[in-house]
Amino acid sequence: MIGRVIFDADGTLLDSMPVWMTAGIRYLKTLGLIPEPDLPQKLLPLTMFETASYLKNTYHLLYCEDMIVRQINELIMDSYENTVPLKDGVLDLLEGLTQLSIPLTVATATDRPAIEAAFRRLGIFDLFSGIFTATEVGYGKDHPDIYLAAAAGGCAHNIWVFEDSLYAALTAKNIGFNLAAVFDESGNHNWTALSSVADFCIENASDFRKFLCLLC
C-alpha cells in the first residue's frame, strides 16, 4: 500500500536539466560573447553566485554578481514559463496515481515561482497537494528536512520518492523511504550507482507506466 509519492521536479517530472546546463551559454550569448566549449561542465558544480563570479571574472563583465544571478534567473524563468516540457510518460503516471487517490507532493531545489509556472502551463499543478522547496525549507537535499516536510507525517515504508540525483536519492533512502530512480541524461555518469540503491528503476516512458502496474 502506497501512502504518498514525493517527486523531484527537474530531471524527474520536467525535462528541464538542459535549461540549467545551457544557462551560462545562453546568458553570455545575450551579451554578444562567445562561451568557451566546456563552460557547462565548469559551471555544473557551482552555486548560482559562484557561477556569476566565474562569468564576471572570466569574461570581464561589468555587472555585479547579484545582477548576473538575476539576469540568469530571468532566462531560466522564461524557459519554465514557456518551453520546459514534461518527461515522456510522466503525465500517465501522475493521472494514474491521482485516480488511485494517492497523495502527491513535490520536493525540489528549484524555487517555487519557476516550478509553479511550469506546472500550471503543463496542467499538472492541481494534481499535487503540496510543493516543498529547498529555499523555503531552509536545507538542500543533502539534508532530510525537505523529504520529511513533503511526507506530511506519513510512515516512511509507505512513501515512494522519485529522484534522478544520486546524492538526493541517498538522502531519501537513508531515512527509510522507497526509491524510484529516474534516468536523466544529465546524470548518466551516476546511473549505475543510483540504480543500484533503487527499489524501482525508470529508464524510459514505459517504465513510468510499469510503476502503476505495481499498484494493480
N, C-alpha and C positions, 0 to 999 in steps of 0.2 A: 504494500500500500504506500503510495507516494503522498506525502503531506504537503509538499511545496516544491517548486522548482525555481532556483535562482539562476538567472542568466547574466553572464558578462555581456557587454554590448559590442565593443569594437573587435572585429575578427571572429565573433561568435554569432551574434544576430546580424550585425551590419558588416558588409564588405567594405569597411572604411579604412583599413590599415594603409592602403595606397595613399590616402589623403595625408596621413601623418608622415609616411615615408618620403613623400614628394613636397611637403610643405616648404621646406627650405629652398628647394629648387624653384618652385613657383614664386616664392617671395622675391628672390633675387632677380628673377626674370621681370617682375613688375618694375624693378628699378633699372632695368636695362643692363644688368650684369650677367656674366657667363659663369654658371656654377661649375665647380670642379667635378669631375666624373664620379668620384666616390663620396660626394657630400652626404647622401642618405646614410651610408654606413658610419660616417663620422658623427652624425647628429643623433643616430638611433639611441645610444645610451645616455644622452644628455637630457637634463630637465629643460623646460622652456626658457628659463633665464640663462642657463648655460649655453643653450642654442643661440640665444640673442647675443650673448657675449662673444661667442665664437664668430658669428657672422659679422658683428661690428668690427672686431679686431682683424679678421682675415680679409674682409672686403672693404675695410676703411669707411664704414658707414658713418654718417653724421648724426643719425638718430641715437638717442639713449636706449639702453637695454629695455626699459619698460615700454617705450614706444614701439620697439621692434616686436616685442611679445604681443602687444595689442594688434599690430598690423598683421602678424602671422595668424593670430586668433580670428581676425576678421575673415581671412581667406578660408580658414578651416570651417568657420561657422557658415560661410556661404555654401560650402560643399554639403554640410549636413542639412541645410535648408532646401537645397535644390537637386543634388545629384547622388548622394550616397545611397546605394541600394541594399535591400536585404540579401543575405546569402541564400543561395538556392536551397529550397527545402524547409526554410525556417517558418514561412507562413503556414504551411501544412501542419507543422509540429505545434505551433502556438495555438492554432484553431482547434487542433485535436485535443490538446491539454485543456483548453478552455471548455470544450464540450464535455470533458470528464470532470469539470468543476474543480480542477487542481489549481490552487492559487499560484500566480506567477509574480516574481519580483525581479528587479534588476540591481546588480551591484557593479558599478562602473567607475573607472578612474577619470572618465571624461566629465566635464562639468555639465550640470543639468540643462542649461539652455540649448546646447547642441543636441543632446540626446532627445529632449522633448521635441525639438524642431523636426528631427528626422523621424521619430516615432509618429508624430501627428501627420506628417506628409505621407508616410507609408501606411497609415491606417491601423497601427497596432498599439497606439498609446493606451486605449481603453482596455486592452487585454491584461494590463498589469495593475496589481493592487498597490505597488509602490516602486519608486526608483530611488536608490541609495547611491550617493556619490562620495568619492574619497574626500573631496573638499569639504562636504557638509559633515561627514562622519569624523573627519579630523585625522584619519590614518589611511595610508595606501594599502594595497592588497598583500603587502608583506606582514600585515597585522590582521588578526581575525575579526576585528570590530565591524567591518563593513558587511561581512557574511553573517555575523550574529545579528546585526540590525535587520538585514534582509530576511533572515529566517523567522523573524517576528515571534520568537519564543518557541518555535516548533522543535520537535525531537530530531536530533542530528541524523539518526539512522533512517528517518523517513524523508530526508531532504536530499535533493539532487542539485548539484552545481554544474553548470555548463561553462567551460573555460577553454581558451586557446593558448593561454600563457602558462608556462611551466611553474614559475615562482608563485603565481596566484593559485594555481591548481593545488600545489603542495600545501599552501596555507589552508585551503578548504579541506583537504584530506586530513590534515593534522588535527582538525577539530571534529573529525568524525563524519563529515558529510560524504555522500556518494558523489563520484566524479564522472561526468561525461566529458571526455576530451574531444575538442573540436579542432580539426586541422585547418590551419590558415597558412598560406604561402609565406607570410612574414615570419613565421616561427618554425619553418620546416627543419631548421638545424636542431631544434629541441623536440621534434615529434617522437623520436624513439623513446626518449626519457619520459615525455608526457604520456604517451600511450601505455607505457609500462606500469604507471601508477593508477591508470583509469579503470573504472568499473564498466565503462562502455566507451567505445571509440567511434567518432563520426568523421569520416574522411570525404564524404560526398553527400549530395542531396538525399539519396535513397536511405542513407544511414539515419538521417533525422526522422524519416518515416518509420524506420525499423524500431526506433526507440518507442514509438507509440505501440508497436506490437507487443512490447514487454508488458504493457498495461492491460492488454486484452485477455 
